[in-house]
């Protein structure tokens, strides 16, 4: 009987921790400092994002000036884009893990690269 109770207890603990992992909410709201590598060149744009449900909006600031950002989040997967010039859409796809993100970016079909990002800590 004791083994049965122990096994049942361990099973319940395992189920509870899986439920907690599934319920973990992702919120990309904040300022993200990005490092992107494209063809031997490194860029360091900054994205200021706001998340409402699965919808992302915000601003890009970097080598191409400033632009509006739109995108989506589903679970830990994300996609956002901006157009520094009409017809030149840049799309970032990746995953988020707490205060870090990583993925790939497509620069209007002309180039692509890998990127990483860290959420900037809020000033105290």
C-alpha positions in Angstrom: 0.0 0.0 0.0 2.8 2.4 0.8 4.4 1.9 -2.6 1.1 2.6 -4.3 0.7 5.8 -2.3 4.2 6.9 -3.2 3.8 6.1 -6.9 0.5 8.0 -6.9 2.1 11.0 -5.2 4.9 11.1 -7.7 2.5 10.8 -10.6 0.5 13.7 -9.3 3.6 15.9 -8.8 4.7 15.1 -12.4 1.2 16.0 -13.7 1.2 19.3 -11.8 4.6 20.4 -13.1 3.6 19.6 -16.7 0.4 21.7 -16.1 2.5 24.6 -14.8 4.8 24.5 -17.9 1.8 24.5 -20.3 0.2 27.5 -18.5 3.4 29.6 -18.7 2.5 32.9 -20.4 4.8 34.6 -22.8 4.9 38.4 -22.8 7.3 40.1 -25.3 6.4 43.6 -24.1 9.6 45.6 -23.6 12.7 46.8 -25.3 14.8 44.1 -27.0 18.5 44.5 -28.0 19.2 42.4 -31.1 22.4 41.1 -32.6 22.0 39.8 -36.2 24.7 38.3 -38.4 24.2 38.6 -42.2 26.9 37.7 -44.6 29.8 38.4 -42.2 28.2 41.7 -41.1 26.8 42.4 -37.6 23.8 44.6 -37.0 22.5 45.7 -33.6 18.9 47.0 -34.0 16.6 47.7 -31.1 12.9 46.6 -31.1 10.4 48.1 -28.7 7.5 45.6 -28.6 4.0 45.6 -27.2 2.1 42.3 -26.9 -1.7 42.1 -26.7 -2.8 38.5 -26.7 -1.1 36.9 -29.7 -0.7 40.3 -31.5 2.7 42.2 -31.6 3.2 45.8 -32.4 6.0 48.2 -31.9 9.0 50.0 -33.4 12.3 49.1 -35.0 15.3 51.4 -34.7 18.5 50.6 -36.4 20.6 50.8 -39.6 17.5 51.4 -41.7 16.2 54.2 -39.5 12.9 53.7 -37.7 9.8 51.7 -38.8 6.6 50.3 -37.4 6.7 46.6 -36.4 3.8 44.1 -36.6 3.7 40.4 -35.7 2.3 37.5 -33.8 3.2 35.2 -30.9 1.9 31.6 -30.6 3.2 29.8 -27.5 6.9 30.4 -27.6 7.1 30.9 -31.3 7.1 34.4 -32.8 7.2 36.3 -36.0 7.4 40.0 -36.6 8.2 42.2 -39.5 8.8 45.8 -40.6 9.3 47.7 -43.9 12.1 50.2 -43.9 11.0 51.1 -47.4 7.8 50.2 -49.2 8.2 46.7 -50.7 11.2 45.7 -48.7 9.7 43.7 -45.9 12.1 42.2 -43.3 10.7 39.2 -41.4 12.1 37.9 -38.1 11.0 34.4 -37.0 12.1 32.6 -33.8 11.4 31.5 -30.3 11.4 33.1 -26.9 12.7 31.8 -23.6 12.1 34.3 -20.8 14.2 37.4 -21.5 16.0 36.0 -24.6 14.9 35.3 -28.2 16.6 33.7 -31.2 15.8 32.9 -34.7 16.4 33.7 -38.4 15.6 36.9 -40.4 14.8 37.3 -44.1 15.7 40.6 -45.6 13.2 40.9 -48.5 14.5 37.7 -50.1 17.9 39.3 -50.7 19.7 38.1 -47.6 19.1 36.1 -44.4 20.8 35.7 -41.1 20.6 34.4 -37.5 19.7 36.7 -34.6 19.6 36.7 -30.9 18.0 39.2 -28.5 18.0 40.1 -24.9 15.3 42.1 -23.1 16.7 45.3 -21.8 16.2 45.6 -18.0 13.9 48.4 -16.9 15.5 51.4 -15.3 15.0 51.4 -11.5 
